[in-house]
Amino acid sequence: MNAYIVGGYRSAIGKAPKGTLRFTRPDDVAAAVIRHLMNDFPQIDKSKIDDVVVGNAFPEAESGFNMGRMLSLMSMDTVDVPGSTINRFCSSGIESIAIASSKISAGIADVIIAGGAESMSMINMGGWRLVPNPEIAKNNPKWYLSMGLTSEMVAREYKQKREDLDAFSAKSVAKAIHAIDSGYFKDQIVPITIKENYYEDGKMKYREKIFDVDEGPRRGTTPETLSKLRPAFAVDGLSTAGNSSQMSDGAGFVLVVSEKALKQYNLTPIARLVDYQVAGVEPYKMGVGPIAAIPKVLKHAGMTLNDIDLIELNEAFATQSLAVINTLGLNTDIVNVNGGAIALGHPLGATGAKLTVQILNELRRRNKKYGMVTMCIGSGQGAAGIYELL
Amino acid sequence: MNRRIKKVAVLGSGVMGSGIACHFANIGAEVLLIDIVPRELTAAEAAKGLTLNDKVVRNRIVNNALTAALKSKPSPIYLKSFASRITTGNFDDDLEKIKDYDWVIEVVIERLDIKQAVLTNVDKYRKNGSLITTNTSGISIEAMIEGRSEDFQKHFCGTHFFNPPRYLQLFEIIPSSKTDAQVLEFLTDFASRFLGKTAVLAKDTPAFIANRIGTFSIMELFNNVNKFDLTISEIDKLTGPVIGRAKSATFRTADVVGLDTLVHVANNIKETTNDEANASFSIPKYLQKMLDNNWLGSKTKQGFFKKVVVDGKKKFLTLDFNTLEYKEDPKPKFSVFEKTKGINDLAKRMPIFMADKGKAGAFYRASFYSLFQFVSNRIPEITEDIYKVDDALNAGFGWKLGPFQTWDAVGVEATVKAMEENGYKANQWVYDMLEAGIKSFYKIEKGLKYYYDLDTKDYKLIPGQEGRLSLELLRPTNVIWENTGVSIFDLGDGVLNVEFHTKMNTIGQDVLVGLNKAIDMAEADYKALVISNEGDHFSAGANVGMIYMLAIEQEWEDLNMAVQWFQKTTMRMRYSSIPVIAAPHGMALGGGCEICMHSDKVIAHAETYMGLVEFGVGLIPGGGGTKEFALRLGDGLQNGDIRTNAFLNRYLSIGQAKVSTSAYEAFDLGYLRKGQDEVIVSRVDQLAYAKQTALQMVDKGYIQPAPRNDIKVIGNEAMGLVYVGADGFAEGHYMSEHDKLIAEKLGWVMAGGEISSPLTKVSEQYLLDLERKAFMELCMQRKTLERIQSLITTGKILRN
């Protein structure tokens, strides 16, 4: 039994914590994306949808109270559709698609909405109440090492140079700006209406605006401008705000259906998740996660890198991106062709879904077949998924 | 009707104007800061499509100036949030608003025609009865009232703030012939009580008092520098802290101020005065050369000093007056300093300097004889009252002894004779004074200070002492117990004051003995105790020398006892039968901070720099400070709070050795208690207010509190964060492995140990025992001892 992706959208990605989506809740952004997605499928009886699965890296506060269930209530016009929230940090957004595909393949579901949503403006990394296990913290403090420092660990281990990181990052920004200006993302983005009450001159006022363009890329970024930034995570570190992924807000969802549903609703399949694997690595250098995950997924799928036409490698940091690219010998011509997270942002739990939406659109634009979405994951994991465009 | 100042308008937002605006915001006033509308758009404004009609453009000059001021260091504002008390505007759109303001201060450019134009408009809009003052360092006040309304003239005078307004003490008030006496009286009181300044009423003479004399002192030296065969470094050594002046002494100060500024003032005095000292304000050839070369001091990177980097090391070269080349001076050495070693009282050191047979003595005699001659000749020209001259130099130039105070210290009669022998002559009134049998310019009697009044040829009480207390003036009569570390004063009305007087007011054995003695005495025979002193700083902390000695000798039992004694002493501050008030000023660090934190109430001077800085010497606060942070953390917790975040906020104050830049900031850092401790801006009123507060607590009924056994600690919940945080900081190379160890110990004490149940209630003694245990463990670390040794031997903090 196969599972098919028949549609997918994402929001434009806002900067956190000071960007356009800063006061717009992640459940509101996610619900808008899901509604837009389902508008394409009026023939589907919403009450027959099996589940809404949302990936989120810090499911608390505005993302709390089982956001998945809130989303099913908010966007389905019925109480019948259940909802769940799943978490594997930065791969949550593709993990949810893998869960949906697996359930459908197992024959226990036919229609699932899967994706991810995150507001890093509202919930900071680590969450609002980080309470490490004192025993672990004492004996293995690096299991909790902050992401920025894991990046430095990778830089130290791979003896990286600052100029290489900055050059890589500037290129990412240039590609992203080119993609935005060329309108490559236009069709995949759901315009979000931002509604805000604000205080000015002693009064509460109201404003509204449409948000539909990724706001991450900073125009005028060059290796030179990046070289002036100071280390962000260590006194003598190589990682800066300019060569690390941006904190972001956003959401992305796809609709996954069974063969039965395809026929029942007369749907056109776009793609399928061929395989998806997660691997564990040392937490202190979590950035190398894809080095373990990519070979694992290729082997399991019986494929090689040569079979892959496009790769979306989440740029958590330029350090880990380069470590992955160089170690595995990835073809840089097919990696992050429209820019990566350094330019466009990394909304943690939404990233997997957002990159899925992006790669499916780009495979179609280029008329290619296989695309890979891969990322490193905090506390030492790597994930990689292979899509086949149908 | 009582005059009250609530709203203050400051016209002109330059360095002085912005600084003045900030200082009024400091004291809680609503401030309007105004400057001119720019004539042209900047490129950035034009690109944004703005026009000269847009508010952001029209207020650009004032907004930029205020932003720059707020960013400058040291900060002009006590607390960043106080800046919201300042609104900005421009002359064209907002000047009218001054009709609602109580005080308008004009601080525009130093040009009479411009000042007159501004004041004409002020006269048009202001409300009757409001104050108008001009901040000028040289322009005649009288010239500014021409053509103004009668009400304006009555309420107008000069008010000369010194730069930077927050920090420099002096506030010269210069009346015109028409200024109402009540206005002057009001300003004098307001300047000291509200603004914390030393108000000096000056006559409308060129450069007023402080700059006239201070500039003379510098220019006289500049013009005679070749006579002394001394290097710049030597002169700065002789004119620095050894004679009670700033560390930057003469030439370094000139470089910092800027030679152009200095010469501008000197030229102004030379042009507008015509007395015997006129030639002293001439610009010597080498100085003119320096101006021509644009060697103006720090702002042009070279002046009398030039900083160079040789082999990666910074070095200061100094100018040779003859060759105008920069050279490296040998370290200054003078034999006279051997003789004054160990004499802390400046007044006792001065006669030894003056009597010296070497180059230093010759320099001092020439400098001071000429100064004495000059100042005696300026009375009554610049003021009738000699104390105003000393006040002005004390407060405006930071001279610990002003000219007449110095003269008293070296002996008036003998000096007058010596001056004659050396070709100088004191003014006739000094001879008259001596003839009348009066041998000194000042005398102290029953805690009050008197000055010699030329008019009556007798001593006269210096005004403004009513209701104030000064330890200096009480010292001859009111010290009832003392040892090498402290003096205990009877402040009257049943209140004692314990004063530290060790080097930097550090706390060692003698101070601990003294503190306990003071509490014993107060409990037995008095009502309350104040802890304050009049040194440069309240206290730099515990004397780490003692800890070092015991640790090096591995006298662990003794060290443990000593730490315990310190803890017991601070605990007695709070848990005694009398109220204990700490009244700190300047630095209150380490143990000094812990003493404040344990007193029943703190009356802190606004310029109090508090911090628990033990981290720097490889320790955690061991005198109850860490315990107190745990206590305050627990007391502050509300139901539902994210405890780990609250923990972290407090933890980082000690963990990063944060020192407040003002007393107000000390509340945010957790050293002072909101709703309990207080801030006072006026240093001269601080002690009397502390005493008054103590008496109020007595009157209200003070019962000795019982030590706490209900302190909520969060235990293990915090420990994970402590370990992970410390590891991350070390991994990011923000701190060393040793820092990590200290950070872990600090967290352990503040968390109350590895208790499983958060919000467990523990006793103060339990926390003190944890604190002492952690402290002792750190004392046993070689790296901690290396840090302490570094502080003792080099005065520098070692990060190992």
Boltz contact constraints between the chains, C-beta under 6 A:
constraints:
  - contact:
      token1: [A, 128]
      token2: [B, 642]
      max_distance: 6.0
  - contact:
      token1: [A, 129]
      token2: [B, 642]
      max_distance: 6.0
  - contact:
      token1: [A, 131]
      token2: [B, 644]
      max_distance: 6.0
  - contact:
      token1: [A, 131]
      token2: [B, 717]
      max_distance: 6.0
  - contact:
      token1: [A, 131]
      token2: [B, 720]
      max_distance: 6.0
  - contact:
      token1: [A, 132]
      token2: [B, 720]
      max_distance: 6.0
  - contact:
      token1: [A, 132]
      token2: [B, 724]
      max_distance: 6.0
  - contact:
      token1: [A, 133]
      token2: [B, 720]
      max_distance: 6.0
  - contact:
      token1: [A, 134]
      token2: [B, 716]
      max_distance: 6.0
  - contact:
      token1: [A, 134]
      token2: [B, 719]
      max_distance: 6.0
  - contact:
      token1: [A, 134]
      token2: [B, 720]
      max_distance: 6.0
  - contact:
      token1: [A, 137]
      token2: [B, 720]
      max_distance: 6.0
  - contact:
      token1: [A, 137]
      token2: [B, 723]
      max_distance: 6.0
  - contact:
      token1: [A, 137]
      token2: [B, 724]
      max_distance: 6.0
  - contact:
      token1: [A, 138]
      token2: [B, 723]
      max_distance: 6.0
  - contact:
      token1: [A, 141]
      token2: [B, 723]
      max_distance: 6.0
  - contact:
      token1: [A, 141]
      token2: [B, 724]
      max_distance: 6.0
  - contact:
      token1: [A, 141]
      token2: [B, 727]
      max_distance: 6.0
  - contact:
      token1: [A, 144]
      token2: [B, 724]
      max_distance: 6.0
  - contact:
      token1: [A, 146]
      token2: [B, 728]
      max_distance: 6.0
  - contact:
      token1: [A, 149]
      token2: [B, 728]
      max_distance: 6.0
  - contact:
      token1: [A, 149]
      token2: [B, 731]
      max_distance: 6.0
  - contact:
      token1: [A, 149]
      token2: [B, 732]
      max_distance: 6.0
  - contact:
      token1: [A, 233]
      token2: [B, 732]
      max_distance: 6.0
  - contact:
      token1: [A, 234]
      token2: [B, 732]
      max_distance: 6.0
  - contact:
      token1: [A, 234]
      token2: [B, 733]
      max_distance: 6.0
  - contact:
      token1: [A, 235]
      token2: [B, 733]
      max_distance: 6.0
  - contact:
      token1: [A, 235]
      token2: [B, 734]
      max_distance: 6.0
  - contact:
      token1: [A, 236]
      token2: [B, 733]
      max_distance: 6.0
